[in-house]
Amino acid sequence: MKKLLAILLLGLAASLGMQAQDRAHILKVYNWADYLDMKLIQEFEQWYKAQTGEEVKIVYETFDINENMLMQIEKGHEDYDVVCPSDYIIERMLRNDLLQPIQKNFGKTPNYLNNVSPFAIDKFQQMAPRKGITVSDYTVGYMWGTTGFLYNAKYVKPEEITSWGALLNPKFKNNIYVKDAFRDVYTSLICYAKYDLIKSGKTTHEELSTNITDENISAVEKVLKDAKPQIAGWEVDFGKERMTQGKAWIDLTWSGDAMWAIEEAKETGVKLVYTVPQEGSNVWFDGWVIPKYAKNAKAASYFINFMCMPENAIRNMDETGYVSVISTPEVIEEMTDSTLNKTVDASYFFVGIPGADSLMLNEVFYPDKSVIDRCVLMHDCQDKTEKMLAMWDNVKGNNLNTTMIIFIAAAVLIIIGAIIYTRIRKNRKHHHRR
């Protein structure tokens, strides 16, 4: 019996040892769907072997909600090696000690992390939950953008869309969609609600984005409730398609979605324009991190370094339609559009590069410095999260316009009919068995 037990234990130990060895050659990547040039996966495996002499195989999974991803790591202790959360989740992960430092010594391999724009590094440092933390030790930026208005030039004049107050214009009744993202909307609209205080110097955009109070939440709630006659619905992803089809006039959305819609709309003759209102808005970031429970931090660090190579950043931009945080001359060359009739001051992003204050770049991708100066980082709501969610539910629950009421009523009737039909069928089956 003792010999049998010893054999079983040796077998178990050998099995665990093989699993551990195999895990050392596996890199588990957890990213948003459609947020990477997938050809880079195999190329990284080959590149990693060439750089380190070690084999690695990527296991690639995707998520669609930040909070679901976080729950996998925080509650389930899932051992993902590389994850790509949004700014406020990175801030929360730092606060809750859920991240490992990123390795920055790659031996003979160049450190491509240095290609990240100082603009992004400075913004990321604002995520520090307390003094003494260097955020760039734990996260490296990936993509970034702004929140603003996408509008149909056929129905909306440029002077009508310079302010977030366009949400209140009765001309746009039932023709506005709003991104179903309460943090982004709050960070943008609090600039509008408190714009008089900003202009008078009594507060700043930064103070409003970080100091989330009950009074400020109520102020944004009032703006949204006043705007509800104009709001046709709350969209996660379909708003940009409605805009390309000419079925909506305005969409409060992200710059990446806006750029996709602008390009798609050209094929149907619809002219869409993106703008950031004068009161200010939020500038958002997604970034790479190595979670606390990661098993292959070495390969994870190399993966992040690989993604910061200019040629790979350009490929990921081409694939996703979003803007990389990489700020090298190669990126400028790739993104320059000589057909544009105006230049932008992108010196805030391409720091230290001659001529960066006058580049022919698409303003949706790279807003002028004058626009960025009034955009702020979105922060984790912390203990105000429940209050913010309650505000959002109140606004959306009170936004039942006629079209939505008809739609909901029809859906309820269909469900009731399906339930009745199912019960009738079940009763008939019971009768047959009897």
N, C-alpha and C positions, 0 to 999 in steps of 0.2 A: 504493500500500500504506500509506504514511504517512497519507494522507488518510482511508483506511478505518479505520485504527487510531484516529485522532483522533476520528472520528465515533462509533466504538464507545465510546471513553472518555467522550465528552461525554454519550452516551446513558446510560451506566452512572451517571455523576455525577448526571444529572438524575433518574434512577430512584431513586437513593439519597436524593437531596434530597427527592423527593416522599414517600418512605417515612418519612424523618425528620420531615417536616412532618405527615404523617398520624399518626405516633406521638405527636406533641406534643398531639394531640387525642384520644388514647386513654388510658383509665385501666384498667389491668389489676389486678383485685381477686381475691385468692386467699383463700378462707374455708372454714370447715367447712360441710358440707351442712346445710340446714335451720337455719341460724344467723343469719337476717336476714329481715326483711319485704321480700320481693323487689319490692314496689311502690315501695320507696324508691329503687331503682336509677334508674328513669326520672325520679323526682322530683328526685334529685340532679342529673341532667344538666340539667334545666330550672333548678334553683336555681343551679347553677354559672354558667350563661349569664347569669342575672340579676345575679349578684354580680360577675362578672369581665368579662362581655361576650364570653367565649370559648366556643367549642363544645367539648364533650367527649362521648365515647361510652365507656361502660363495657363491658369484656370481663370477664365474671364466671366464674370457675372455682372448683371445690371440691376439697378433699382430705379424707382420712379418718384419716391418721396424721401426727403432728407430724414424725417423722423423714423421711418421704417428702417432705413439703413442704420441709424443710430441705435435703435432698439436691438438690432442684431448684435451689435458690438457691446452695448452697455449692459443689456440684460442677458443675452445669450452667450456672451464672451466668444463670439465668432472670431476665428483667427484669420481674418482678411489681412493681407500684407500691405496693400495700397488701396486707399479709398479717396474719392473726390467729392467731399462735401462742399456746401455753400458757406459763405462767410460766417453767418450767425451760428451755424452748427460747429464750425471750427472753433469759434469762441467758446461755445459750450463745452466742447471736448477738452479744450485747454483748461477750463475752469474745473472740470471734473477729473482731471488727471487721466485722460484716456488716450494720450498720444506718446509715442517714442520719438526721440530726436532722430533727425535724418542725417545719415552719414555724409560727410562732405570731403573726405579724403579718398580719392579714387585711384591712387597710385599714379601709373603712367597715363591713365585715362583723363582727358581734360575735364575740368569742373564746369559743366555747362550751366550750372545753377546761377553763375555770374551773369548770364544773359537776361535774367529777369529784370524788368524795369524797376528802377528805384521808386518810381511812383507806386507800383504794386507793393513793394516791400514796406514803404511808409504806411500805406493803407492797412496792410496786414498787421503792422505793429499796433494799430489802434484796437485790434482784437484782444490785446493782452488783458487778461482778467485781473492782473495785479502787477505791481511794480517788480522789476527784477527778471521778468520773462522776456527773452528775445524770441519773438514769434517765428522769425525766419529759421530758427533752429528746429522747429516742429512742422512747418508747412511751407510749401512752395506753390505759388500761384499757377493757375492753368489758363482759365478764360475769364474775361471780364466784360462789363457793359454798363448801360444806364437804363433807367426807366423813364418813359415819356409817352407822348401821344403819337400814334400812327393815324393819319387822317387821309380822307379821300379829297383830293384837290378839286373835284367837280362840285362838291357840296359844301366844302369848308374853305373859307378864305384864310390866308396866313395870319391876318390880324385878329381873327376870331379864335386862334388856338395858341396864343402866346402865353396864356395863363391857365393854371389848373381850374380857374373859374369857368372855363368852357363847359365843365361838367354841369353847370347850373343854367346854361343857355337853353331856353325853351325851344329854340330853333332846332335843336338836336334831339328833340323828344323821341325816345324809344329807338335811337340810332347810335347809342354808345355802348361798347362792351368794356368791361373792367376785368383785368387779370385777377383771378381768384387766388390772391397771395397777399394776405393782410399785412405782413411786415413791409413789403415793398410799397403797398398803397399807403400805409400809415406814414412811412418815412418821407414819402413824396408830399402827401397832403398836409402834413403838419407844417411844412414850409409855407404852404398857402394860408393855412389857418392862422399862423403867427407871423405872417409876412411884415405886418406893421412893426412888430417888435424887432424883427431882423433889420429892417431899414433904419429904425431909430437907434440901433446899436445896443438895445437892451438885452438881446440874446443873439445867438449865432446858430447857424445850421448844425454845427457839431453838438452844441448843447442840447438842441431839440432832438437830435437823433440818439443821444446817449441818456438823456434825462427823461425817461418815459413815465409820465405821471397820469393819474386818473383824470385830471383836468384836461391834459393834452389829448388823451384818448377820447374823451367826450367831445372835444372840439372837432376832431376828425370825424367822429360819428355824426355830428350835426351836418358837416359838409356833405357827407355821403347820403344822409337822409334827404337833405335838400336837393341832392342831385338825382334821386331815384326816379323821377318822371322821365328823365333822359336815358336812364340805364336800361338797355334791352336785356342784359344778362351778365353773368359772371363766368368767365371762361378760363379754362386751364390751357387748352391748346387750339380750340377751334376758332377763336377770334380772328386769327390771322387769315384763315381760309375764308371767313365771312367777308373780310376786307378785300381780299383778292377778287371775290365774286361780285363786289359792289353792293353787298347786302347789308353793309354797315358803314357808317360815316367816320366813326372815331373808335379807336381801341387804345385803352390805357395798358401799355404792354412793355416788354423788354426789347432792347435794341436789336438783339439777335433775331427774335421773331419778326420784328419790323423789317429787317433787311431781307429776310427770306420772303416776306409778303411783297415787298417792293419789287423784287426780281421776278416773282411769279406773276404779279399783276401786269407787268409789261407785256406779257404774252397775250393778255386779253384786252389790252388797251386801257386798263385802269391805272390812273396815276396816283400813287400813294406817296406820302411824305412823312418823315419822322422828325419830331422836334422835342426838345426838353424845355418845358415852361420856365418863364423868367424867375419864378419864386425859388426855384431849386428842386433838386430831386435826389435820388440815391444812386450811388455807383456800387455795383455788386461784383463779387468775385467768387469763383470756385477755385479750390486748390487741392493739391495732393497732400495726403498725410499718411503716416504709418501708425495704425492703432496700437494700443497697449498690448493687445493679445496676439499681435503678428508673430509668425514663426520664422519668417525669412526677411529680416530687416535689411540684410546686405543687398539681396537682389532687388528689394523694394527701393532702396536708395539709388541703385543703378538705373532702375526703371524711370524714376523721377528725373534723374540726370539726363537720360536718353530723350525724354520728352521735351527737355529744354534746349535740345539742339535746334538751331534755326530752321534747318530744312524739315525737321519733323513738326515743329510748331506751325510752319506754313502749310504742310499737308493736313494737319488737324484743323486748321482754319478753313481750308478749302472744303474739307469733308463736312464740317459741322455748321459753317456759316457764322461762327462766333469769333471773337478776337482774342488772340493769345497775349499773355503778359510779356512775351519775349520782345526785346526792343533793340535788335541788332540792325546794322545797315542792310543785311540781307532781307529783313522783313520790310524795311522801308522800300527797297527796290521792288519787292513783290507786290506791295500794296499801293504803290504810286499809280495814279490814274491820270494820264496826261490829257484826257478828254474833259476833265472837270474845268469849270470856268472860275473857280476860286480856290484859294489855299486855306489851310488851317494852321493854327499855332499848336503844334504837338510837342513843343519843347518840354512840357511837363512829363511826357512819356518817354520820348527818345532823348534822354538827358545826355548832354555833352556832345551830341552829334551836330556838326555844323549844318545850318540851314533848317534845323528841325522846327523853327518858328514860322516856317513858310513852306509847307509841304502840300502837294496835290493828293490829299487823302480823302476818302469818303467820310463825311462828318458823322454818319451813323456809326461807323466803326471807331473813328477817332474824333470825338467832339473837340471843338476849339477850346483852348485853355480858358476862355471867358465862360464857357459852359461848365467845364469841370470844376472851376473855382466855386460854383454854387451847388455842387453835388457832394453828398456825404455818404459815408459807409453806413450800412444797415447793421444794427446790433441785435443780439439776443435779448428778448423781452424779460428774461429771468422771472422774477416773482410777479410780473405784470402779464404773463402769458395768458392766464385764465381770463383776466379782465379784457385783454385784447381779443381773445376768441369770443367772449360774450358780446363785445361790441360788434364784431364781424357777423355773428349770428343774428343779432338784432337788425343790422342793416340789411342783410340778405333776406331775412324772413319778412321784412316789411317792404320788399321790393317786388311784390307780386303784381305785375302789370297784367292787362287783360290777356295778352298772348300767353303769358306764363300760366295764368289761372286756367285758361282753356286747355292748355297742354297737360297740366297736372290733373285736371278733372278727367280728361280722356284717359290718362294713364291709370288713374284710380278705377275707372269703370272697367278698363281692360283687365286689371288685376282681380277685381271683384268677380267679373265674368269668368275668369280662368279658375278662380277658387270654387265657384258654384259648379262649373263644368266638371272639375276634378272630383268634387264630392259626389255628384250624380253618378259619375263613372264608378267611383268606389262603392257606392250603394248598390249599383247594379251588379258589381262583382260579388258583393256579399250575398245578394239574393241568389245568384247563380250557385254559389258554394252551398247555400242552404238547401 
